[in-house]
Structures are given as C-alpha cells and as structure tokens.
Amino acid sequence: MFKWILMLGCLLGLAAVGARAQGGSRGRGETVQCAKCHASHDFLVGKGRKPGEDTLLFVPPTILAGTVHDTLLCTSCHRGYEEGYPHAATLPLVAPCQTCHEREGRDWQASIHAANAETKGDAPTCVRCHGSHVIYSNKDPRSPTYRLNVAAKCGSCHGDQRIIGTYFATPAKEQGRIAAAQYPKSVHGVAMTRDGLVVSATCSDCHRAHRILPPDSIGSSVYRDSIPATCGQCHSGLVRTFEASAHGPTYPRAHPDTIHRPVCADCHSAHGIVRIDRPGWLIGVVGECGKCHERLYETYFDTYHGKVTRLGFDVAAKCSDCHTAHDMRPPTDPQSSVSPTHLVATCGRCHAGSNQNFTEYYAHGDPRQRLKYPRLYWPWLFMTCLLVGVMAFFGLHTTLWVTRIAIDHRRGRGEEKTGGHS
Amino acid sequence: MTTRPMNAADRGEGPYLWRFSPLNRTLHALVIVSFLGLVMTGLPLKFAYAPWAQVLVRFVGGVTAAGIIHRICAVITFGYFLTHVGYIVYRLFTSRDRLSIVWGPNSMTPQLKDLQDIVAMFKWFLGKGPRPRFERYSYMEKFDYWAVFWGVAIIGTSGLMLWFPGFFARFLPGWAFNIATIIHSDEALLATAFIFTIHFFNVHLRPEKFPIDTVIFTGRATTGYMKEEHELEYARAAQDGTLQARVAPPASRAAYLWSVTVGFISLALGIVLVVLVAWALLH
C-alpha cells in the first residue's frame, strides 16, 4: 500500500476536508468545507511540504465539475481527511483508485509499470496517464486516454531518451527503443494520427491498457506465442488462416527440432508495420523466410525469380507469391498452393501460359545436386567444362604468346616489330 | 610512314588493301552494339549478388529498362545473324565460285592447315619453330566466328524460351527452362569472358596491334599489315593478279576518328565489364 501513497502523493496536491466522521453521510457541503482552505491562495502560503508546493494544494471547488468524477467528494479519494484541519500527519495522502476501479487496479499491480514504480519510482501510476482531478472518459476526445491521444501519452515517456536509456538499453529491447519513433510512421500510426481512424491499433490495443508486460513475460499480450491472438483481435480472418497453416501451432511439424515458428511480428515487425504494397517491402520479407528456410532461400536466388528480385524488381515471384502470405503449407498437403493440384493455377497468377508442363519447372532447382536434379546437373557440368576448357586453352595460348613476346623483346632477337618471323 | 601510328591497320608500307566488305563491317558494328548492350543488362542479373549489380542496373536505367534493352539487343542479334546466314545462302546460289565460300583458304570452314597452325603456334611460343603464316582467316579468327555462330544459336534459342515461356511450355517440360537458364547464362559468361580478354588481346592489345586495329571498321589496311597478318592470302593475290583490284584509298579522317572513338569506348566498356565479372567470381 505504501507505494500508492508515495507515488500518488508526489503528483497530487493534498486535499483536506473538514471535520467529518469516516463513513458519514456525504454531500456537497463537504466540498465547500475543503474549499474554505484549498481554494484560498492566501491560506495555502507556506502549507506545502516543500517550498513551491503550495500551489499544488490549490484545488478550486468546481474542479470535478464535468469530469467523470463529477459526483464524487474530496474524501471519496482522500480518505481520513474527514477529521478536519489540521490534518493528522500520519494520514495516507490519497486513497487508491482501485477502491472503485478494482479490476484495473489489479491489472496495473501485475504490470511492469507497477514493478518499476515500486523499485525505481518513475513508472506511471493511474494519474500519470489519466490525470488527477480532471479525468474524462476514454470516449471523450479531451481525455489523454482517448484513442487518438494514447500514443502521445505513452510516447511522452517512451520517447524520452532518459527512460529509453534506463529501461531499454539492452539489444533485446530494441523494439522498446524505437517504438515511439516508429509507430507514428507505421500503417497503424498513420491511420490513427493522419486519418483520424480510431479503429486503428494504438499502444494499448497490443500491450493492453493496464496489464502491460514485457515481451519475454509469459503472461504478456506481446509474448511470442500470444502475438497471433493479439493481432487477431482485429485481423481475425488472417490469423485464423495463419494458425491453421504449416506455421500454426498444431500443424504437424516437418522440423520438430525448430524452437520457433514465425509469428506476425517476425515478418511485419512490431512498431514499424507498413503496407505490404510499399515498394521493396515484399522483397525484404524474402530474407525473413530465409532465416529459417536457408536452403530454399539460396536456391531461390539462383533462379531468375530470385535474381531479378534481388536487383529490386518487385514484380517477379517472391516467396508469398507461390506459397501464399499466411496459408503456406508443404507441397504434400493437398490444400497447399504448391501442391500438384494447385500449381497450374498458382503459376498462372503471373504466367498466362501456365499448364501442366509449365509446373514441372524447378522453382528451387540446384544444378549442383546431381542426385536430386540430374536433368540440371549434366547440362550444367557440360557448360562448366566448356567454359573452363575454352578459357583454359586460350588463357594458356595468350599467356604463352605474351611470354614469347617478352622473351623476344628482352633478347633483342626479334625486330622492333615483334610480328616479324623469327 | 603513316600519320596515324596509333592504328595497327595504318602501320606498314604500301597502298591500302580491302579486307572487309561494307556488309561485314555493318554486321560487326551491330555485333558490338548489341553484345555490349546484352552484357551490360545481363551481367547484373547473373551476378545479382555482386555489389556492383545494382549500380550497373541503375546505370542502364533500372531493372525494367534493362529487360527492355536486353530484348532489343536480342532482336538486333537475331537480325545480324539471319542477315549473315541469308547472305551466305544467297551467295551459295548466285556465286560463280560457290565452293570457296564453304571450303578452301577463303572460307571460314576449319581446314587441316588450321590444326597445323595451332601446333606451329605453340611450337613458336616455346621457341621450337617459326611463327606460322596465316591465310585470309587465322584459326583464331575462325574460332571467333564459330563461337559467335554457336553462341547466337544457343544463347538465342534459350533466350527465346525464357522470353516466351508460355509458348514453349506447350511442348516442353518446365525443367527445360531451368536448363535454358543454365545454358543461356553460362554460354553468355563464356562469350563475355572470351571476347573481352582473348579476342581483345588477339586483335587489339598484342604489341603488333596495340592499342587498336580499325580494319573491321574501315574495312582496309596497309599492304605491310596484310603481309604481316595474312601473308599467304597476300601471296596468293599477288600471284593470281587480283591484288590491284583490292587496292583501296585511305580511310577518310572522319571515318578514322569515328572508328577509333567507337573502338576505344567498346574496348574500355568490355574491359570494365570483364573486371566486374572477375570481381564477382572471386568475391
């Protein structure tokens, strides 16, 4: 409990109330009692605990008017001050918000903010985000917790270099370092701030409002395994497809030893999410697939598709063009876009002449694998021998010729024109 | 003495003699232009992983432009190839001396003498014999000719397959495109490596020719040059009295400057490109 008192006390001005028994009936008169002192600048001179805090104690009687707490009394939050003035020195400064907001209080208690508020003292408590006396509903555009304002509120700390340096300095916390800078440029941030689209995702949608936990914490909404469900709150259709694909948690694993399956943020990033039709984005994703599918990644870049993609041409087939973006499955799965029954249609998405013959193309063919691709190995070997043979023969021819010229020149045996017959 | 000592075709004594017809010179100019275009737009694709690939692609105007240039140059290549083949066929039907086109010292067909010349050349390299004397076409020139002939045929065919996969898939299996890619790419690499090193050395960079030989551009060279490079052909012409008919006026100053300019630009481009290839291969 002490942390409540400490934290809220730092931020809130004290509100004292006149003599009134705890649990006694409440009424407007009580506020008037408090206002006798707290609405008087003259009275408050020198009453602050530290010099300069006097003004914090100034609370006009109408301060709650029009807020969500319009009907509350000073003593609803400032418990114990009913006893009147002078206030007992041992009184708790403020009452916790969770007296009423029980669930939110519990969620906050479990969060990383609560943990850091206790140990380091600079993490946000209720009032840091919601304000103290002037609190509006999160449906009210004036509220800092209104959807359009959330990112700015979070960013006021998470964009602060001191906070970033204190809490997000390790390499693993890169997302924490870049979040405030990247989010406004992301598709979610642009939709929210530029287009005013309140249904777009803001900080609290992915991280929750109160039970905010770091991604390495199992209960976190951004814990690796929880990310599809978190994104799926909005992208419901995609996540259902993805979770049923070969990357889903229940699909029979072709590589049981792999620890991680990819989740949304691996390809789309966390805070820098952009539209997939942004130039170059799909090309970048190829590298993401290649992090696990190393062999296929290499052989892809041996093909025309891969080479021209590497040069920056974004029309040629990339991983997702053949394997789909979210419903990827091995070719042995009849539902797969690259299963024999679907290949004609899959190739046909780009190639007008796609037919059964066409699908016999090796999209990941490797001529150096004699046993797997004998049809490619022998032509490749022939061409390599031809290349090496011709260049070796004429390389020798030229080398010897140059040597002859040099010898003749040094001996002075040849005429000035070395073409002269010896 | 000549006033143009830089040019091998101008060195040596005596009147100028014709060596290449206007058609051959035109076709060779088309070979130069189209080949450089093909290599500059094809290499970045083959060596897409090389650090210079993106730079070269941007230099030619981007990936899409590179693809268009490559296809335009391919059409030029088919054009000069078919023109040449058509001309040979035409000559076979109309020429009074049609045998000399396909056989004998004036033909491109490899002869026993070419094999003997290769052996003699290596002997000369090793100091074990005189330097062989060449006919109208040395074995090196014949190799160049047939390399282009073979190269255009197989790079062209495989290139068409890759250009029109939908059409070729009507009667070819898909893996034929994998093979076409291998052949197209490796044969093109061979052509690039060969032309920009061996061919350049043989016809421009060896001391007798250095730094440039414009005979393929202006079509003519001095008698001294012809005696040195194609001694047997010169001797034949002197003997059968056709030498006088081959005497040519010196190339005009404009033709000379144009030839040297185009020649040097092509040489420089080719050498840069082959250095890029070496860089990528050693990378």
Chai-1 contact restraints between the chains, C-beta under 6 A:
chainA,res_idxA,chainB,res_idxB,connection_type,confidence,min_distance_angstrom,max_distance_angstrom,comment,restraint_id
A,K307,B,L45,contact,1.0,0.0,6.0,A-B,restraint_1
A,K307,B,A48,contact,1.0,0.0,6.0,A-B,restraint_2
A,R310,B,A48,contact,1.0,0.0,6.0,A-B,restraint_3
A,L311,B,A48,contact,1.0,0.0,6.0,A-B,restraint_4
A,L311,B,V57,contact,1.0,0.0,6.0,A-B,restraint_5
A,L311,B,V63,contact,1.0,0.0,6.0,A-B,restraint_6
A,G312,B,V63,contact,1.0,0.0,6.0,A-B,restraint_7
A,F313,B,V63,contact,1.0,0.0,6.0,A-B,restraint_8
A,H351,B,G166,contact,1.0,0.0,6.0,A-B,restraint_9
A,A352,B,G166,contact,1.0,0.0,6.0,A-B,restraint_10
A,G353,B,G166,contact,1.0,0.0,6.0,A-B,restraint_11
A,G353,B,A169,contact,1.0,0.0,6.0,A-B,restraint_12
A,N355,B,A169,contact,1.0,0.0,6.0,A-B,restraint_13
A,N357,B,A169,contact,1.0,0.0,6.0,A-B,restraint_14
A,N357,B,P173,contact,1.0,0.0,6.0,A-B,restraint_15
A,N357,B,G174,contact,1.0,0.0,6.0,A-B,restraint_16
A,F358,B,A169,contact,1.0,0.0,6.0,A-B,restraint_17
A,F358,B,G174,contact,1.0,0.0,6.0,A-B,restraint_18
A,T359,B,G174,contact,1.0,0.0,6.0,A-B,restraint_19
A,E360,B,P173,contact,1.0,0.0,6.0,A-B,restraint_20
A,E360,B,G174,contact,1.0,0.0,6.0,A-B,restraint_21
A,E360,B,W175,contact,1.0,0.0,6.0,A-B,restraint_22
A,Y361,B,G174,contact,1.0,0.0,6.0,A-B,restraint_23
A,Y361,B,F177,contact,1.0,0.0,6.0,A-B,restraint_24
A,Y362,B,W175,contact,1.0,0.0,6.0,A-B,restraint_25
A,Y362,B,N178,contact,1.0,0.0,6.0,A-B,restraint_26
A,G365,B,N178,contact,1.0,0.0,6.0,A-B,restraint_27
A,P367,B,I182,contact,1.0,0.0,6.0,A-B,restraint_28
A,R375,B,W175,contact,1.0,0.0,6.0,A-B,restraint_29
A,L376,B,N178,contact,1.0,0.0,6.0,A-B,restraint_30
A,P379,B,I179,contact,1.0,0.0,6.0,A-B,restraint_31
A,P379,B,I182,contact,1.0,0.0,6.0,A-B,restraint_32
A,W380,B,I182,contact,1.0,0.0,6.0,A-B,restraint_33
A,M383,B,I183,contact,1.0,0.0,6.0,A-B,restraint_34
A,M383,B,D186,contact,1.0,0.0,6.0,A-B,restraint_35
A,L387,B,D186,contact,1.0,0.0,6.0,A-B,restraint_36
A,L387,B,L190,contact,1.0,0.0,6.0,A-B,restraint_37
A,M391,B,A193,contact,1.0,0.0,6.0,A-B,restraint_38
A,F394,B,I198,contact,1.0,0.0,6.0,A-B,restraint_39
A,T398,B,F201,contact,1.0,0.0,6.0,A-B,restraint_40
A,L400,B,F125,contact,1.0,0.0,6.0,A-B,restraint_41
A,R404,B,F125,contact,1.0,0.0,6.0,A-B,restraint_42
A,I405,B,P207,contact,1.0,0.0,6.0,A-B,restraint_43
A,T418,B,P207,contact,1.0,0.0,6.0,A-B,restraint_44
A,G419,B,E208,contact,1.0,0.0,6.0,A-B,restraint_45
A,G419,B,E228,contact,1.0,0.0,6.0,A-B,restraint_46
A,H421,B,P130,contact,1.0,0.0,6.0,A-B,restraint_47
A,H421,B,R131,contact,1.0,0.0,6.0,A-B,restraint_48
